[in-house]
Amino acid sequence: MEDFEIIDVHVHLCREKEEEREYFPLPGRRERDRWATPERAIEYMDRNNILKTAFMILVPRQYRGPLYEKAKLGALPEAQRRKEKERIGRQIGPIMREMNEWGCGVGRRLPRLLPFIGMSDDLGGPEAIAEELVLRAGQGAKGVKMHPGQFSYYPDDEVFWPMYQKCQELGLPILSDSGPWPHSHLVFMYPNPLGYKPYEDEQNFAEPKNWVKVLDAFPKLTIILAHIGSAWWDERIELAQKYPNVYFDTSQGFSAPDQLPVVARRSLAEEDAVRVFRKIGVERIMFGTDLPGIPLQPQLEQILRLPFTDEEKRMLLSENARRILGI
């Protein structure tokens, strides 16, 4: 079998080993198998024929307490909700800025690692969000990471409009989580910090249809919806057929007897993946993993064993990312 080159468009990194242990508390993981710090990530990439990696910058798990508070604000009266949201923003915003600055520094030092800066309404109003984008673009950011579910916002909130406009002008892609949240992570992948039970309290901030207004307003903005095998893959097909500037990544994989993705009960079955990919257009989909929380090998093997042509596999594993991300 051909050893295809790989560009992984969806990875998470940590600043140091201690942060990695808390960010990814994987039971039984040996120290030698921890590679989510930048220098170790390069070693891992070399071993696995990964040419480049786009890493998504978020608030580390151990600092997310205020975000769990934010997720509950919807039940409050409007005035109180707004006041509490501003308070939480004052806690989360500085951490996001600190992480973005660190990530851009990593990208300058290790150019095989492509930083996608974290953006949310915790950074302030429309001007403050856009200013953060412009600042980090000047520092080498290669894209934007959004996680509507984790940060409890809708992507079509017009607070993001100036930031989207700047991304469109600068040619910076946006990669967004587009699965249910909160969700029940499988125990063998990593513990769930929310203690969430399936079917309870889902708020579908990240549902693909919530991008329709953005896609209408910014037709030249590259939007990548992560987790194509997650829930709502029928909506993904509809979006792809209408909007040529929406793309997808494969991170978290597909349901199969030997592979259960994060949201197994609602995910795309592996046996249907080829049909769905071709309906969307194989050229619109990029390989991603969500490493290190979710392992590379089973996700790569899924792509390699599916009845794609070798040319389609090359497209999925690297060539599409080169074109879409401008690598």
MARTOR-815519 format. One record per atom (N, C-alpha, C, CB): x, y, z. Coordinates in steps of 0.001 Angstrom, whole numbers, plus 500000, padded with zeros to 6 digits. Glycine has a CB too. Example, Ala and Ser with C-alpha at 12.3 -4.5 7.8 and 13.67 -1.06 7.14 Angstrom:
<atoms>
513190494310507800
512300495500507800
513200496700507800
511308495527509046
512850497750507080
513670498940507140
512900500030507870
514084499402505725
</atoms>
This chain:
<atoms>
500846498794500000
500000500000500000
500874501246500000
499047500011501228
500469502225499223
501226503475499156
501257504173500512
500625504405498100
502433504689500872
502564505441502127
502288506910501824
503995505252502772
501048507296501940
500628508634501547
501181509693502496
499109508716501500
501533510835501930
501877511983502761
500616512502503441
502551513101501920
500811513066504640
499668513495505448
499839514949505864
499507512594506694
498757515696505766
498634516989506436
497434516862507359
498467518194505403
497674517005508636
496598516900509637
496104518308509938
497094516180510956
494851518586509622
494333519947509762
493621520192511089
493391520244508633
493721519241512039
492977519443513296
493665518728514452
491523518938513156
494525519476515138
495286518954516280
495267520003517385
496763518594515872
495475519575518631
495570520497519768
496927520310520439
494406520259520789
497586521413520755
498895521373521396
498858522077522745
499955522011520494
499853521790523555
499965522370524891
501319523059525038
499784521282525983
501396523951526012
502620524730526185
503735523944526849
502331525959526992
503375523011527718
504385522225528430
503779520897528848
504927522994529667
504630519961529271
504157518616529592
503149518609530737
505329517728529944
503362519469531729
502440519507532857
501043519933532394
502961520465533948
500999520908531497
499709521332530971
499062520216530152
499871522594530116
499865519477529420
499336518365528628
498693517309529515
500447517734527789
499327516993530654
498758515987531551
497376516386532035
499675515762532742
497169517692532275
495873518166532757
494885518372531612
496046519465533532
495388518798530458
494533519057529302
493990517742528734
495312519833528214
494853516715528672
494480515413528128
494758514330529167
495249515122526811
493894514207530173
494124513238531251
493750511826530822
493328513628532496
494493511287529863
494169509974529306
494655508871530242
494796509806527901
493762508053530737
494162507011531692
495190506060531101
492944506223532152
496286505858531824
497292504891531412
498297505390530392
496625503715530871
498185506622529972
499136507106528956
500523507286529570
498647508443528338
501526506697528932
502905506806529407
503497508151529008
503766505655528851
504489508580529763
505142509853529454
505770509831528059
506211510171530507
506340508690527676
506973508608526364
505966508747525221
507715507295526233
504685508542525538
503642508638524516
502947509995524510
502618507549524723
503432510895525325
502888512258525306
503713513098524342
502890512893526738
503048513674523361
503788514398522329
503117515721521977
503925513538521080
502176516229522812
501387517404522444
502074518731522726
500089517371523163
503346518714523110
504114519960523149
504766520143521772
505203519938524306
505068521358521365
505489521593519979
506673520750519504
505833523023519818
507749520702520284
508920519946519827
508613518451519721
510102520170520781
507872517913520686
507491516505520608
506554516260519440
506836516055521908
505712517236519124
504797517091517994
505576516917516689
503862518312517898
506672517657516536
507492517519515336
508066516103515240
508629518561515337
508536515560516362
509042514190516367
507952513207515941
509578513821517760
506756513408516467
505622512546516136
505295512653514646
504387512920516990
505303513853514119
505029514060512698
506054513340511832
505020515554512368
507308513421512214
508358512750511447
508125511238511412
509743513061512047
507719510663512546
507488509217512603
506310508786511744
507255508783514036
505351509671511561
504094509288510917
503897509903509530
502947509680511794
504966510432508954
504909510981507597
503900512132507481
504549509877506605
503821512943508542
502940514110508550
503773515338508188
502241514291509947
503447515945507080
504247517067506590
504010518327507405
503936517337505128
502747518644507628
502368519834508386
501152519513509231
502083521034507444
500979520321510284
499856520155511194
499266521524511511
500293519427512492
497962521640511359
497266522844511822
496800522589513242
496058523215510887
497252523441514188
496858523213515572
495880524288516031
498092523187516486
494840523804516703
493708524630517111
493944525154518524
492382523828517038
493859526448518697
494158527066519985
492855527323520734
494956528386519798
492721526692521884
491558526859522743
492028527146524168
490649525598522701
491095527376525057
491418527531526472
491701526141527038
490252528244527257
492850525909527658
493138524588528207
492058524119529179
494484524601528905
491885522826529228
490804522219530010
490776522714531458
490942520707529994
491942522883532056
491994523220533481
491555524655533771
493397523009534004
491366525478532712
490925526858532907
489491527090532423
491866527803532187
488767526029532147
487453526176531513
486285526301532475
487210525025530627
486553526346533767
485459526450534728
484455527541534390
486013526698536092
484906528771534083
483950529829533745
483101529504532515
484689531122533513
483618528704531590
482832528354530410
481661527451530772
483712527673529369
481832526624531793
480718525787532222
479653526641532902
481205524673533173
480088527713533566
479126528674534108
478397529388532974
479835529700535019
479144529780531965
478564530504530834
477482529671530148
479657530884529825
477680528363530085
476715527483529414
475358527480530105
477255526066529354
475321527930531352
474068527908532114
473367529259532175
474335527430533509
473923530264531499
473396531617531643
472061531838530941
474390532594531120
471725530970530012
470508531167529241
469246531205530074
470386530101528234
469281530602531259
468092530559532106
467906531836532920
468169529374533036
468889532744532895
468819533949533717
468039535061533019
470224534435534059
467461536011533787
466890537218533172
467953537942532359
466303538164534252
467529538642531303
468468539203530341
469517540104530975
467723539970529302
469106541005531856
470071541936532452
471120541183533262
469351542964533345
470685540210534009
471621539426534811
472515538561533918
470856538543535813
471921538001532873
472693537179531952
473825537990531323
471783536598530862
473512539204530887
474512540052530244
475637540418531213
473855541322529697
475252540704532449
476254541062533463
477186539880533742
475562541516534772
476607538683533880
477420537497534150
478298537140532955
476526536312534513
477770537331531756
478550537053530558
479769537971530482
477682537216529305
479603539237530816
480737540169530823
481764539769531867
480257541599531084
481288539319533022
482208538876534076
483031537680533597
481427538508535363
482375536728532976
483076535542532482
484053535919531376
482073534495531971
483657536863530517
484557537324529464
485839537915530025
483862538348528597
485730538593531151
486932539177531775
487864538089532302
486536540127532924
487328536903532571
488160535790533012
488757535029531820
487340534838533888
487926534779530825
488344533933529706
489152534706528662
487127533307529049
488766535952528389
489430536723527340
490936536794527478
488887538098527320
491472537138528659
492932537207528801
493629535872528556
493283537701530179
492982534766528935
493583533449528696
493632533170527198
492786532334529430
492555533531526485
492541533328525034
493641534135524368
491177533711524446
493798535366524778
494840536202524173
496232535640524460
494737537646524695
496429535169525674
497722534578526047
498015533343525197
497737534207527547
496993532486525028
497178531282524227
497420531622522762
495965530369524358
496718532618522245
496920533017520852
498334533538520612
495904534082520459
498818534336521540
500180534853521402
501195533722521417
500492535852522519
501002532774522342
501895531611522407
501854530827521099
501508530696523587
500642530551520592
500514529744519384
501176530391518182
499062529490519084
501021531697518055
501667532386516928
503181532308517047
501219533857516860
503694532381518257
505128532224518468
505610530843518064
505475532486519916
504813529816518384
505155528455517972
505232528361516454
504127527447518516
504250528959515767
504228528898514317
505430529569513675
502977529524513807
505894530668514281
507082531341513741
508340530511513973
507248532729514377
508385529843515117
509577529066515469
509625527721514753
509629528846516968
508444527113514555
508354525784513947
507324525854512811
507955524686515016
507746526267511617
506781526566510552
505989525379510025
507489527182509427
506331524163510427
505480523015510054
504210522970510888
506252521698510219
504161523756511957
502981523834512823
502236525130512510
503382523770514342
500990525014512102
500209526145511610
499193526562512668
499497525789510278
499371527728513296
498474528125514389
497133528670513889
499152529171515254
496047528112514422
494697528621514219
494254529227515550
493704527483513728
494162530542515607
493916531240516866
492479531057517338
494226532721516714
492312530988518648
490986530857519225
490249532190519253
491082530288520622
488973532178518861
488159533381518845
486791533083519447
488016533926517411
486326533997520312
484973533892520850
484515535269521296
484912532880522027
483257535367521684
482738536652522151
483240536999523542
481225536637522145
484032536107524151
484657536433525437
485766537466525274
485218535170526089
486168537726524047
487210538730523791
486664540145523827
487863538475522447
485344540297523877
484737541629523935
483734541827522817
485807542708523864
483533543072522414
482593543409521372
483173543222519981
482132544816521543
482424543605518939
482869543395517556
484251543963517256
481880544006516616
484543545193517729
485837545805517432
486974545063518112
485842547264517860
486768544675519374
487821543972520107
488133542623519472
487415543780521567
487097541916519009
487304540617518370
488089540797517076
485949539918518091
487689541786516268
488395542043515007
489828542479515251
487663543106514192
490056543284516274
491413543734516593
492306542562516981
491380544763517725
491771541619517743
492553540435518099
492941539651516846
491761539536519068
492011539530515930
492287538825514679
493421539499513904
491020538761513813
493333540802513738
494343541534512970
495706541451513656
493925543008512793
495722541594514970
496977541504515721
497651540155515486
496722541716517225
496891539081515627
497488537746515512
497816537393514067
496549536698516095
497059537916513124
497417537700511721
498795538294511452
496355538326510772
499070539459512040
500379540076511897
501481539280512571
500351541462512454
501117538435513528
502091537609514242
502236536222513621
501690537476515702
501507535970512545
501695534702511840
500573533704511937
502891534071512325
499408534081512474
498276533150512517
497922532706511103
497045533802513205
497633531426510946
497296530869509639
495796530621509478
498053529576509423
495043530804510545
493609530592510480
492989530866511832
493287529171510018
491685530641511916
490911530895513133
490216529611513563
489872532033512909
490245529332514854
489512528209515429
488316528751516211
490436527343516347
487130528240515905
485929528600516657
485305527324517221
484906529373515756
484751527446518429
484082526309519073
482789526831519698
485011525622520160
481741526983518872
480500527576519381
479925526852520590
479474527600518295
479985525529520621
479416524789521742
480158525020523033
479398523332521438
481468524911522990
482272525053524196
482194526461524777
483712524698523900
482050527476523899
482020528862524360
480614529468524351
482933529699523502
479616528655524044
478196529047524146
477856530298523342
477831529279525597
478110530244522048
477673531324521154
477238530713519825
478815532378520935
476453531471519084
476063531051517740
476987531726516724
474564531403517453
477469530986515731
478402531585514779
477791532683513916
478956530524513895
476455532723513827
475830533796513043
475503535028513872
474570533288512394
476011535082515107
475882536296515916
476685537405515235
476379536058517395
476063538553515010
476733539607514253
477869540276515017
475735540644513846
478093539863516267
479283540343516968
480550539901516232
479299539827518424
480447538827515439
481604538307514708
481732538887513305
481520536805514622
480782539672512865
480801540149511483
482105540887511109
479618541067511254
482585541843511909
483847542498511537
485034541531511465
484159543598512528
485051540546512344
486115539548512300
486016538710511029
486055538643513538
484801538304510654
484636537555509408
485092538386508210
483169537127509229
484757539655508231
485158540528507128
486681540583507007
484588541945507330
487358540703508149
488820540745508136
489406539414507654
489355541081509538
488815538308508088
489291536999507628
489146536888506115
488516535857508327
488022537352505603
487789537305504163
488818538158503420
486363537783503836
489100539346503950
490077540231503310
491479539636503345
490078541597503989
491829539013504473
493189538500504659
493373537083504115
493546538524506126
492284536446503713
492368535083503219
492621534055504299
493433534990502204
492198534359505538
492385533424506648
491176532501506760
492609534186507978
491370531180506733
490251530256506885
489780530170508335
490643528874506386
488538529785508512
487972529521509832
487662528040509920
486693530381510093
488158527385510952
487820525996511226
486993525964512500
489100525106511356
485782525437512391
484857525465513523
484380524069513884
483663526355513210
484303523818515176
483602522625515641
482172522687515113
483627522516517212
481626521546514715
480255521548514205
479492520320514660
480254521625512688
479772519897515888
479078518747516443
478257519130517658
480067517661516808
477485518183518204
476687518450519406
477575518783520591
475803517247519742
477068519614521464
477805519962522687
476824520341523772
478805521119522433
477032519858525003
478094518914525403
477789517530524871
478247518868526943
478803516682524862
478597515323524400
479334514368525317
479064515155522943
478964513111525210
479529512097526111
480761511488525475
478489510994526439
481927511971525843
483166511386525344
483251509925525791
484401512190525845
483770509100524919
483942507703525278
485065507564526300
484234506852524030
484883506649527235
485825506527528345
487229506210527835
485361505441529325
487339505384526787
488695505021526346
489377506172525640
488651503810525423
488655507221525325
489295508356524665
489804509353525693
488321509041523700
488915509898526506
489349510717527632
488144511058528488
490064512004527148
488368511309529769
487242511548530666
486488512816530298
487724511634532102
485219512797530594
484366513943530289
484308514877531489
482945513482529893
484849516088531396
484890516991532551
483530517545532934
485820518129532272
482538517409532048
481224517952532365
480351516973533146
480522518353531098
480755515706533207
479894514722533837
478564514627533108
479672515069535305
478589514745531803
477377514844531002
476765513476530738
477673515542529688
475443513418530796
474724512207530432
474099512407529058
473641511854531492
474162511386528185
473626511553526835
472191512053526835
473703510248526086
471900512901525856
470579513455525560
470166514590526480
469559512376525635
470941514927527486
470538515976528412
471153517316528037
470929515604529831
470319518335528018
470784519727527972
471617520093526747
471580520011529184
471409519432525623
472153519827524434
471664521183523938
472015518765523326
472606522060523648
472302523316522979
473105523326521689
472635524566523887
472396523373520587
473043523121519305
473651524380518703
472051522523518338
474552525030519462
475220526228518977
475946525971517657
476202526739520023
476566524797517532
477473524525516409
476797523829515235
478623523684516881
475506523624515279
474831522926514183
475159523598512848
473298522902514413
475489522820511813
475916523415510548
474991524485510001
476059522356509537
473689524343510150
472762525331509591
472970526716510206
471317524878509811
473608526794511362
473848528096511989
474913528912511253
474265527903513439
475516528341510223
476488529062509407
475879529664508146
477613528142509028
474602529413507893
473986529847506635
474093531362506447
472515529421506594
473742532141507452
473796533605507322
475222534078507069
473236534281508587
476189533423507687
477595533796507488
478015533492506054
478515533045508491
477642532322505566
478004531934504206
477340532844503178
477614530480503947
476119533280503474
475442534225502581
476152535585502571
473972534401503007
476569536027503757
477136537371503888
478588537456503428
477040537827505321
479322536329503495
480763536352503197
481102535236502207
481605536195504504
480745535424500950
480882534343499959
482317533965499623
480190534735498704
483302534774500027
484700534454499751
485446534022501010
485396535651499126
484718533829502098
485316533392503360
485388531869503383
484503533921504576
486564531322503613
486737529866503699
486324529384505084
488208529460503399
485306528537505127
484809527988506387
484951526473506337
483322528405506646
485631525929507324
485855524487507430
485067523979508633
487388524148507569
484120523110508400
483324522532509480
483959521209509886
481832522331509047
484411521145511132
485087519948511631
484089518822511869
485848520260512925
484617517591511885
483857516406512278
482746516089511288
483271516597513664
483114515847510038
482102515566509024
481277514330509371
482760515384507667
481859513413510144
481125512204510511
480243512360511718
482068511106510754
480179513559512284
479366513785513481
477898513940513090
479856515039514252
477108514450514009
475681514643513763
475450515626512617
474984515141515033
474257515593512056
473803516549511038
474562516445509727
473927517946511564
475064515262509357
475807515197508105
474907515414506898
476511513864507986
473587515246507060
472687515600505964
472717517109505717
471247515134506273
472790517904506808
472903519353506656
474213519734505974
472801520041508019
475255518983506241
476555519273505628
476463519127504101
477653518327506200
475765518087503664
475582517885502219
474832519070501619
474814516562501938
473767519509502277
472977520632501775
473815521907501686
471759520867502673
474616522165502726
475473523356502703
476484523273501559
476208523519504051
477096522109501394
478117521953500351
477528522173498968
478757520565500430
476304521719498767
475686521859497455
475318523303497148
474455520987497367
475123524106498182
474719525503497967
475888526479498038
473677525898498988
476887526184498889
477959527151499144
479315526549498783
477949527598500625
479970527069497750
481266526508497337
482412526839498280
481611526998495968
482196527749499241
483279528143500154
483220527436501492
483242529626500382
482416526370501599
482386525595502839
483090524265502601
480920525369503332
483957523893503556
484755522682503466
484599521898504776
486257523018503181
485242520728504861
485030519840506001
486328519125506364
483922518814505693
486417518709507641
487507517801507999
486926516504508556
488463518461509033
487772515472508574
487323514125508949
487538513815510417
488036513096508119
487970514786511219
488397514489512591
487309513799513394
488815515764513296
487738512818514179
486939511958515043
486403510726514329
485796512738515615
486530510652513013
486228509421512298
484754509124512134
486859508298512986
484466507853511853
483122507394511539
482804506142512353
482977507114510025
481531505848512502
481124504658513252
481465503393512473
479617504701513562
482063502452513175
482400501153512592
482535500158513743
483727501226511733
482505498860513447
482624497874514534
483868498047515388
482620496491513963
484961498532514776
486210498697515530
486525500157515826
487364498078514765
485573501061515590
485862502476515795
484580503213516159
486507503095514534
484522503703517382
483385504508517812
483836505949517972
482781503967519137
483313506860517163
483684508264517322
483049508863518565
483278509066516092
483359510118518822
482955510756520069
481439510750520256
483472512179520112
480688511059519217
479229511090519328
478681509911518536
478636512453518807
478942508717519026
478680507510518260
477213507352517878
479127506314519040
476318507768518749
474903507492518514
474342508283517345
474107507793519755
475060509341516912
474525510195515850
475465510316514659
474231511569516396
476454509468514606
477507509690513620
477251508965512305
478830509254514183
478013509350511309
477977508748509984
478646507375510038
478672509663508939
477979506364509495
478558505025509444
479679504987508410
477475503969509112
480747504287508741
481878504187507818
481445503689506451
482944503265508386
480517502750506402
480107502173505124
479395503191504229
479199500978505363
478933504305504812
478267505347504022
479192506509503673
477065505872504774
480406506491504207
481280507657504078
481637507969502628
482546507439504872
481969506956501832
482377507211500451
481242507873499675
482806505900499761
480033507357499835
478878507932499138
478671509391499536
477607507118499439
478750509674500839
478542511043501316
479675511955500841
478443511070502858
480912511476500911
482053512284500453
481895512675498990
483371511517500650
481488511719498172
481372512018496743
480182512928496459
481241510724495938
479159512863497292
478037513783497133
478475515211497434
476869513377498050
479303515363498447
479836516679498805
480899517119497816
480414516660500221
481718516160497422
482894516429496592
484135516109497394
482919517903496100
484855515073496998
486049514649497744
487051515787497852
486707513431497069
487061516671496870
487988517800496871
487658518843497934
487994518451495517
486548518675498648
486125519645499670
486439519158501091
484622519922499540
487091518014501219
487249517365502524
488733517142502820
486480516016502566
489140517446504057
490539517311504467
490662516359505654
491133518688504825
491780515692505716
492034514774506824
492392515554508085
493163513788506464
491725515214509185
492034515765510499
491776514694511531
491197517041510799
492323514872512723
492227513805513721
491610514233515053
493581513251513975
491893515452515518
491590515894516884
492578515306517885
490157515500517270
493775514986517404
494848514526518283
495175515585519337
496106514184517462
495760515173520483
496070513808520889
494940513125521662
497310513809521724
493828513820521867
492723513196522595
492169511981521884
491622514191522812
492191512006520566
491668510901519761
492797510427518858
490402511334518921
493117509135518852
494336508657518192
494296508741516667
494592507243518594
495476508880516090
495650508954514639
495349507640513940
497053509382514314
495942506551514427
495999505325513645
494633504806513196
496686504273514439
493652504656514074
492370504126513583
491685505049512585
491440503876514744
491874506358512727
491257507286511782
491933507214510419
491318508714512321
493252507103510423
493979506961509164
493602505653508482
495498507022509404
493519504572509264
493186503275508681
491787503276508079
493298502179509731
490865504035508679
489534504124508080
489609504697506667
488611504987508952
490344505790506506
490463506399505185
491142505439504206
491250507718505271
492192504765504656
492965503908503764
492200502662503344
494257503507504428
491301502157504190
490593500921503836
489295501180503074
490291500127505089
488833502417503053
487623502718502309
487887502651500807
487085504100502698
486876502329499999
487084502160498563
487179503472497787
485976501340497997
488074504336498250
488448505510497473
489558505115496509
488897506683498398
489697505854495422
490855505642494553
492098506194495244
490647506319493161
493271505788494769
494507506326495341
494558507842495177
495739505676494677
494085508338494050
494071509790493840
493167510468494856
493609510130492412
492011509883495143
491111510456496152
491749510416497535
489771509702496170
492468509355497847
493146509270499141
494229510339499257
493759507874499338
494976510559498162
495977511627498197
495305512988498408
496805511635496891
494171513195497773
493441514446497950
493030514629499409
492204514480497040
492434513592499983
491940513672501352
493077513871502354
491158512414501698
494172513156502154
495233513124503162
496199514298503081
496001511854503035
496294514967501922
497224516099501870
496897517134500806
498599515596501639
496519516696499599
496433517648498493
495338518692498684
496197516910497207
494204518289499238
493141519267499472
493594520324500473
491866518568499979
494286519900501514
494765520857502515
495762521833501901
495410520119503698
496629521342501024
497579522252500361
496830523366499631
498481521473499365
495781522965498907
495036523951498116
494173524855498988
494163523246497092
493404524275499886
492426525037500670
493112525958501675
491473524086501401
494192525467502297
494913526257503291
496059527072502683
495454525347504370
496311526886501409
497380527637500765
498758527247501235
497183529084500991
498958525959501462
500245525459501968
501211525243500809
500052524137502761
</atoms>
